[in-house]
Amino acid sequence: MKADKNEFDSELRLVCSQMDRMVAADPLPATVRPLYLGDAVRAYPSRGGKRLRPALLIWSCGLMGGTIEKARHAALAVELYHNWTLVHDDIIDQDELRRGHPACHTLLRESFPSTATHLGDFGERRDKFGYDMAILAGDIQHGWAVDALARSTLDGVCPKVTVALIRRMAGWLTPALISGEALDVAFPHMEGVSPVDLETMLALKTGALLQFAAESGAMIGLDTADHDRIEVRELGLLARCGGIAFQLVDDWLNIFGDAKATGKPVGSDLREGKKTMLLTMTLETAPRQASSELLELVGKPDLSAEEIDCAREIMRASGAEARLLGLAKKFSDSASDILVRMPDNRYRALLASWLDQLVNRTK
C-alpha cells in the first residue's frame, strides 16, 4: 500500500529541507581555493532537486527499524555523490544548462581572467578553463561525499558500519557507476550493442547509486557492516530494479513525452545519436526499410517535428514501444514484489510511493 500523496509530499519536503540546511551549513566548500571554485562546488547541491536518493536512504533505514536521524550524513553523502556525477556528465555531454541554470563548466568559464589574452585564442582557452575547473569541482564533490559519509559516526552510526559504508562506496559503487558511464559513452561508437548490453549499462550507471543508497540505509537501520545480509541485498535489488525501470521510462519520454512536462526537447536522444533501449529494440524488430529510414534520422542535429513523428511511428509499429514499456513494468513489478516482503510500517508505504514516482511519471 502506498502512502497518500499528501503524506509522501510532506515527508519528501522534510528530506529536502534537511539536505538544503546541511549543504548550506557544511564548511568544506569554503576551504576550497580559488573561491569561485568553492562556489561552483556548492552550486549543484544548492539547487535542490527531488532528493529521491537521500529519501531512499533515510526511509530504508526507517523500514528496517532504525532511527532515521542516524542516517542524515549518509543521506547527504549520496546526494553529494550524485551531484559530482552530474557535473562530469554535463562535461561529457557538453550541456550548457542543469536544472534551468548554467552548468558547472559554464559557470566556471565566467571566472577565466579577462586579461589572459596572451594565452592564445581567448574563446578556446576560456572554454577549456571552464571544463578543466569543472572536472576539479566534481572531484572535490566526490571527496565531500566521502567526508560526509565518514561523519555518520557523529550521528551515532558505529565506526565499523561507517567504515563498511565508505569501503562499499569507494570499492564498489565508484567503479560500477563509472563503468556504466564509460559504456554509455562507448556504445554509440560500437556495432552490435544489444538490449542486454544496454540493461547492464543502466544497472551500473543509474541502478548502482540507488542500490547503494538503499543498502546503506538498511545497514544503518540494522546496525550491520554486512552488505551481503539478506535484508540489505533484497532492498538493494529493489532499488536497482527501480533505477532500471526509471531509465527505461526516460527513454520512452524522450521520444513520446511532452516537452512542456519533461523540460527537455523531444527527440534529443535521436539528435545526439544515443543508443537507447528503445532505438535498439526498434532496429532489432522493424522491417529493413523502416530501419533504414530510422537510421537516417539518428545523429541528425536538426530533426524536424515531422521526422520525430516518423521515428515514433516506426518505433510503435515495430512493437518496440510496447516491448520497452513491458520491460519497465517487469522491473517495477520485481521491485514491488520485494517491497511487499519487507516490514509493514509507514516507511514501506513511503517507499512504495517513491517507486511509483520513479516509474509512473510524465517528466
Secondary structure as a PSIPRED ss2 file (coil, helix, strand):
# PSIPRED VFORMAT (PSIPRED V4.0)

   1 M C   1.000  0.000  0.000
   2 K C   1.000  0.000  0.000
   3 A C   1.000  0.000  0.000
   4 D C   1.000  0.000  0.000
   5 K H   0.000  1.000  0.000
   6 N H   0.000  1.000  0.000
   7 E H   0.000  1.000  0.000
   8 F H   0.000  1.000  0.000
   9 D H   0.000  1.000  0.000
  10 S H   0.000  1.000  0.000
  11 E H   0.000  1.000  0.000
  12 L H   0.000  1.000  0.000
  13 R H   0.000  1.000  0.000
  14 L H   0.000  1.000  0.000
  15 V H   0.000  1.000  0.000
  16 C H   0.000  1.000  0.000
  17 S H   0.000  1.000  0.000
  18 Q H   0.000  1.000  0.000
  19 M H   0.000  1.000  0.000
  20 D H   0.000  1.000  0.000
  21 R H   0.000  1.000  0.000
  22 M H   0.000  1.000  0.000
  23 V H   0.000  1.000  0.000
  24 A H   0.000  1.000  0.000
  25 A H   0.000  1.000  0.000
  26 D C   1.000  0.000  0.000
  27 P C   1.000  0.000  0.000
  28 L H   0.000  1.000  0.000
  29 P H   0.000  1.000  0.000
  30 A H   0.000  1.000  0.000
  31 T H   0.000  1.000  0.000
  32 V C   1.000  0.000  0.000
  33 R C   1.000  0.000  0.000
  34 P C   1.000  0.000  0.000
  35 L H   0.000  1.000  0.000
  36 Y H   0.000  1.000  0.000
  37 L H   0.000  1.000  0.000
  38 G H   0.000  1.000  0.000
  39 D H   0.000  1.000  0.000
  40 A H   0.000  1.000  0.000
  41 V H   0.000  1.000  0.000
  42 R H   0.000  1.000  0.000
  43 A H   0.000  1.000  0.000
  44 Y H   0.000  1.000  0.000
  45 P H   0.000  1.000  0.000
  46 S H   0.000  1.000  0.000
  47 R C   1.000  0.000  0.000
  48 G C   1.000  0.000  0.000
  49 G C   1.000  0.000  0.000
  50 K C   1.000  0.000  0.000
  51 R C   1.000  0.000  0.000
  52 L H   0.000  1.000  0.000
  53 R H   0.000  1.000  0.000
  54 P H   0.000  1.000  0.000
  55 A H   0.000  1.000  0.000
  56 L H   0.000  1.000  0.000
  57 L H   0.000  1.000  0.000
  58 I H   0.000  1.000  0.000
  59 W H   0.000  1.000  0.000
  60 S H   0.000  1.000  0.000
  61 C H   0.000  1.000  0.000
  62 G H   0.000  1.000  0.000
  63 L H   0.000  1.000  0.000
  64 M C   1.000  0.000  0.000
  65 G C   1.000  0.000  0.000
  66 G C   1.000  0.000  0.000
  67 T C   1.000  0.000  0.000
  68 I H   0.000  1.000  0.000
  69 E H   0.000  1.000  0.000
  70 K H   0.000  1.000  0.000
  71 A H   0.000  1.000  0.000
  72 R H   0.000  1.000  0.000
  73 H H   0.000  1.000  0.000
  74 A H   0.000  1.000  0.000
  75 A H   0.000  1.000  0.000
  76 L H   0.000  1.000  0.000
  77 A H   0.000  1.000  0.000
  78 V H   0.000  1.000  0.000
  79 E H   0.000  1.000  0.000
  80 L H   0.000  1.000  0.000
  81 Y H   0.000  1.000  0.000
  82 H H   0.000  1.000  0.000
  83 N H   0.000  1.000  0.000
  84 W H   0.000  1.000  0.000
  85 T H   0.000  1.000  0.000
  86 L H   0.000  1.000  0.000
  87 V H   0.000  1.000  0.000
  88 H H   0.000  1.000  0.000
  89 D H   0.000  1.000  0.000
  90 D H   0.000  1.000  0.000
  91 I H   0.000  1.000  0.000
  92 I H   0.000  1.000  0.000
  93 D H   0.000  1.000  0.000
  94 Q C   1.000  0.000  0.000
  95 D C   1.000  0.000  0.000
  96 E C   1.000  0.000  0.000
  97 L E   0.000  0.000  1.000
  98 R E   0.000  0.000  1.000
  99 R C   1.000  0.000  0.000
 100 G C   1.000  0.000  0.000
 101 H E   0.000  0.000  1.000
 102 P E   0.000  0.000  1.000
 103 A C   1.000  0.000  0.000
 104 C H   0.000  1.000  0.000
 105 H H   0.000  1.000  0.000
 106 T H   0.000  1.000  0.000
 107 L H   0.000  1.000  0.000
 108 L H   0.000  1.000  0.000
 109 R H   0.000  1.000  0.000
 110 E C   1.000  0.000  0.000
 111 S C   1.000  0.000  0.000
 112 F C   1.000  0.000  0.000
 113 P C   1.000  0.000  0.000
 114 S C   1.000  0.000  0.000
 115 T C   1.000  0.000  0.000
 116 A H   0.000  1.000  0.000
 117 T H   0.000  1.000  0.000
 118 H H   0.000  1.000  0.000
 119 L H   0.000  1.000  0.000
 120 G C   1.000  0.000  0.000
 121 D C   1.000  0.000  0.000
 122 F H   0.000  1.000  0.000
 123 G H   0.000  1.000  0.000
 124 E H   0.000  1.000  0.000
 125 R H   0.000  1.000  0.000
 126 R H   0.000  1.000  0.000
 127 D H   0.000  1.000  0.000
 128 K H   0.000  1.000  0.000
 129 F H   0.000  1.000  0.000
 130 G H   0.000  1.000  0.000
 131 Y H   0.000  1.000  0.000
 132 D H   0.000  1.000  0.000
 133 M H   0.000  1.000  0.000
 134 A H   0.000  1.000  0.000
 135 I H   0.000  1.000  0.000
 136 L H   0.000  1.000  0.000
 137 A H   0.000  1.000  0.000
 138 G H   0.000  1.000  0.000
 139 D H   0.000  1.000  0.000
 140 I H   0.000  1.000  0.000
 141 Q H   0.000  1.000  0.000
 142 H H   0.000  1.000  0.000
 143 G H   0.000  1.000  0.000
 144 W H   0.000  1.000  0.000
 145 A H   0.000  1.000  0.000
 146 V H   0.000  1.000  0.000
 147 D H   0.000  1.000  0.000
 148 A H   0.000  1.000  0.000
 149 L H   0.000  1.000  0.000
 150 A H   0.000  1.000  0.000
 151 R H   0.000  1.000  0.000
 152 S H   0.000  1.000  0.000
 153 T H   0.000  1.000  0.000
 154 L H   0.000  1.000  0.000
 155 D H   0.000  1.000  0.000
 156 G C   1.000  0.000  0.000
 157 V C   1.000  0.000  0.000
 158 C C   1.000  0.000  0.000
 159 P H   0.000  1.000  0.000
 160 K H   0.000  1.000  0.000
 161 V H   0.000  1.000  0.000
 162 T H   0.000  1.000  0.000
 163 V H   0.000  1.000  0.000
 164 A H   0.000  1.000  0.000
 165 L H   0.000  1.000  0.000
 166 I H   0.000  1.000  0.000
 167 R H   0.000  1.000  0.000
 168 R H   0.000  1.000  0.000
 169 M H   0.000  1.000  0.000
 170 A H   0.000  1.000  0.000
 171 G H   0.000  1.000  0.000
 172 W H   0.000  1.000  0.000
 173 L H   0.000  1.000  0.000
 174 T H   0.000  1.000  0.000
 175 P H   0.000  1.000  0.000
 176 A H   0.000  1.000  0.000
 177 L H   0.000  1.000  0.000
 178 I H   0.000  1.000  0.000
 179 S H   0.000  1.000  0.000
 180 G H   0.000  1.000  0.000
 181 E H   0.000  1.000  0.000
 182 A H   0.000  1.000  0.000
 183 L H   0.000  1.000  0.000
 184 D H   0.000  1.000  0.000
 185 V H   0.000  1.000  0.000
 186 A H   0.000  1.000  0.000
 187 F H   0.000  1.000  0.000
 188 P H   0.000  1.000  0.000
 189 H H   0.000  1.000  0.000
 190 M C   1.000  0.000  0.000
 191 E C   1.000  0.000  0.000
 192 G C   1.000  0.000  0.000
 193 V C   1.000  0.000  0.000
 194 S C   1.000  0.000  0.000
 195 P H   0.000  1.000  0.000
 196 V H   0.000  1.000  0.000
 197 D H   0.000  1.000  0.000
 198 L H   0.000  1.000  0.000
 199 E H   0.000  1.000  0.000
 200 T H   0.000  1.000  0.000
 201 M H   0.000  1.000  0.000
 202 L H   0.000  1.000  0.000
 203 A H   0.000  1.000  0.000
 204 L H   0.000  1.000  0.000
 205 K H   0.000  1.000  0.000
 206 T H   0.000  1.000  0.000
 207 G H   0.000  1.000  0.000
 208 A H   0.000  1.000  0.000
 209 L H   0.000  1.000  0.000
 210 L H   0.000  1.000  0.000
 211 Q H   0.000  1.000  0.000
 212 F H   0.000  1.000  0.000
 213 A H   0.000  1.000  0.000
 214 A H   0.000  1.000  0.000
 215 E H   0.000  1.000  0.000
 216 S H   0.000  1.000  0.000
 217 G H   0.000  1.000  0.000
 218 A H   0.000  1.000  0.000
 219 M H   0.000  1.000  0.000
 220 I H   0.000  1.000  0.000
 221 G H   0.000  1.000  0.000
 222 L H   0.000  1.000  0.000
 223 D C   1.000  0.000  0.000
 224 T C   1.000  0.000  0.000
 225 A C   1.000  0.000  0.000
 226 D C   1.000  0.000  0.000
 227 H C   1.000  0.000  0.000
 228 D C   1.000  0.000  0.000
 229 R C   1.000  0.000  0.000
 230 I H   0.000  1.000  0.000
 231 E H   0.000  1.000  0.000
 232 V H   0.000  1.000  0.000
 233 R H   0.000  1.000  0.000
 234 E H   0.000  1.000  0.000
 235 L H   0.000  1.000  0.000
 236 G H   0.000  1.000  0.000
 237 L H   0.000  1.000  0.000
 238 L H   0.000  1.000  0.000
 239 A H   0.000  1.000  0.000
 240 R H   0.000  1.000  0.000
 241 C H   0.000  1.000  0.000
 242 G H   0.000  1.000  0.000
 243 G H   0.000  1.000  0.000
 244 I H   0.000  1.000  0.000
 245 A H   0.000  1.000  0.000
 246 F H   0.000  1.000  0.000
 247 Q H   0.000  1.000  0.000
 248 L H   0.000  1.000  0.000
 249 V H   0.000  1.000  0.000
 250 D H   0.000  1.000  0.000
 251 D H   0.000  1.000  0.000
 252 W H   0.000  1.000  0.000
 253 L H   0.000  1.000  0.000
 254 N H   0.000  1.000  0.000
 255 I H   0.000  1.000  0.000
 256 F H   0.000  1.000  0.000
 257 G C   1.000  0.000  0.000
 258 D C   1.000  0.000  0.000
 259 A H   0.000  1.000  0.000
 260 K H   0.000  1.000  0.000
 261 A H   0.000  1.000  0.000
 262 T H   0.000  1.000  0.000
 263 G C   1.000  0.000  0.000
 264 K C   1.000  0.000  0.000
 265 P C   1.000  0.000  0.000
 266 V C   1.000  0.000  0.000
 267 G C   1.000  0.000  0.000
 268 S H   0.000  1.000  0.000
 269 D H   0.000  1.000  0.000
 270 L H   0.000  1.000  0.000
 271 R H   0.000  1.000  0.000
 272 E C   1.000  0.000  0.000
 273 G C   1.000  0.000  0.000
 274 K C   1.000  0.000  0.000
 275 K C   1.000  0.000  0.000
 276 T C   1.000  0.000  0.000
 277 M H   0.000  1.000  0.000
 278 L H   0.000  1.000  0.000
 279 L H   0.000  1.000  0.000
 280 T H   0.000  1.000  0.000
 281 M H   0.000  1.000  0.000
 282 T H   0.000  1.000  0.000
 283 L H   0.000  1.000  0.000
 284 E H   0.000  1.000  0.000
 285 T H   0.000  1.000  0.000
 286 A C   1.000  0.000  0.000
 287 P C   1.000  0.000  0.000
 288 R H   0.000  1.000  0.000
 289 Q H   0.000  1.000  0.000
 290 A H   0.000  1.000  0.000
 291 S H   0.000  1.000  0.000
 292 S H   0.000  1.000  0.000
 293 E H   0.000  1.000  0.000
 294 L H   0.000  1.000  0.000
 295 L H   0.000  1.000  0.000
 296 E H   0.000  1.000  0.000
 297 L H   0.000  1.000  0.000
 298 V C   1.000  0.000  0.000
 299 G C   1.000  0.000  0.000
 300 K C   1.000  0.000  0.000
 301 P C   1.000  0.000  0.000
 302 D C   1.000  0.000  0.000
 303 L C   1.000  0.000  0.000
 304 S C   1.000  0.000  0.000
 305 A H   0.000  1.000  0.000
 306 E H   0.000  1.000  0.000
 307 E H   0.000  1.000  0.000
 308 I H   0.000  1.000  0.000
 309 D H   0.000  1.000  0.000
 310 C H   0.000  1.000  0.000
 311 A H   0.000  1.000  0.000
 312 R H   0.000  1.000  0.000
 313 E H   0.000  1.000  0.000
 314 I H   0.000  1.000  0.000
 315 M H   0.000  1.000  0.000
 316 R H   0.000  1.000  0.000
 317 A H   0.000  1.000  0.000
 318 S C   1.000  0.000  0.000
 319 G C   1.000  0.000  0.000
 320 A H   0.000  1.000  0.000
 321 E H   0.000  1.000  0.000
 322 A H   0.000  1.000  0.000
 323 R H   0.000  1.000  0.000
 324 L H   0.000  1.000  0.000
 325 L H   0.000  1.000  0.000
 326 G H   0.000  1.000  0.000
 327 L H   0.000  1.000  0.000
 328 A H   0.000  1.000  0.000
 329 K H   0.000  1.000  0.000
 330 K H   0.000  1.000  0.000
 331 F H   0.000  1.000  0.000
 332 S H   0.000  1.000  0.000
 333 D H   0.000  1.000  0.000
 334 S H   0.000  1.000  0.000
 335 A H   0.000  1.000  0.000
 336 S H   0.000  1.000  0.000
 337 D H   0.000  1.000  0.000
 338 I H   0.000  1.000  0.000
 339 L H   0.000  1.000  0.000
 340 V C   1.000  0.000  0.000
 341 R C   1.000  0.000  0.000
 342 M C   1.000  0.000  0.000
 343 P C   1.000  0.000  0.000
 344 D C   1.000  0.000  0.000
 345 N C   1.000  0.000  0.000
 346 R H   0.000  1.000  0.000
 347 Y H   0.000  1.000  0.000
 348 R H   0.000  1.000  0.000
 349 A H   0.000  1.000  0.000
 350 L H   0.000  1.000  0.000
 351 L H   0.000  1.000  0.000
 352 A H   0.000  1.000  0.000
 353 S H   0.000  1.000  0.000
 354 W H   0.000  1.000  0.000
 355 L H   0.000  1.000  0.000
 356 D H   0.000  1.000  0.000
 357 Q H   0.000  1.000  0.000
 358 L H   0.000  1.000  0.000
 359 V H   0.000  1.000  0.000
 360 N C   1.000  0.000  0.000
 361 R C   1.000  0.000  0.000
 362 T C   1.000  0.000  0.000
 363 K C   1.000  0.000  0.000
